[in-house]
Amino acid sequence: MNAKRLNESHRRLFINGGLDILLWGVQKAERQFAEAREERRAQFFASLKDARFEVCPCGCGLKGDVCDSHIAIVNAQNEQLPF
């Protein structure tokens, strides 16, 4: 679904359907997930200090950044440390 269709469906829900509370709940959850992803990314980069990546270390081919799956793997391994 592209942004134009998403906005149109949201507008229809607000104007015609009266489901604005449900839509607000969905949007709030999406915002919270996005904030959590950004926080994990910030923690990952803070742990690496000033490291710069030409290509993602996991081998996915993402240039100049680290993908979310690699961040999740690193966070999971950090949680398994005994100290």
N, C-alpha and C positions, 0 to 999 in steps of 0.2 A: 504494500500500500504506500503510495507516495504521499508527500506532505499535503498536496492540494486536496486529495480525497479524504485524508485524515481530518483536516480542518473542516471540510464540508460536513463530514459525518458528526463531528463534535458540535458544529453549529446547529445541525438538525436535532441533535439530542437536547440541546439547550432550549431551542425555540419551540419545537413541536412535542417532544417526548416527555419533558419534565423530569428527565433522569439526571439532572445536573448534580445531584449529590453523589450518585454512583460514578459519574464521570470524574468528579472532583477526587473521589477516592482512588480511582485508577491512576489519575495523573499524579496524585501525591505519592503513590507507591512507586511509580516510574521515576519521579524526582528523587526519592530516597535511594532507589537502586543506583541511579546515576551518581549521587553523592557518595555512596559507598564505594563504587568503582573508582571515582576520582581520589578518594581518601586512600584506598589501597595502592593506587598508582603513585600518589605522593609519598606514602610510606616506603614504597619500594625504591623510589628514586632517592629519598633521604638516606636510606640504608646504603646506597651505593656512592654517596657523597657526590663527587663531580665526575662520575663515569660518563663517558659519551659512547654511544653505540652507532656504528655504521649500519649494522643489520641486527635484527633481533636474535639473541643467543639461542633460541629454540630451533631456529632454522626455517621459520615460516616465510621469511623473505621480506618482512616489514622493515623498511629503511628508516633509520634515524629515530627509532622508538622501540619500545618493548610491548609485545601484545599482552592482552588480558590473560590468556591461558598461561603464559610464562610467569606472569606475576602471581597467579593462583598457585602454580607449582612451587615457586620460591616461598610463598607464604606458608604453604602446607609443610614444606620441609623445615622452615623456621619454627613452626609450632611443635614439631617432633623433637626438637633439641631438648635434652634433659635439664638444662639450666635456664 
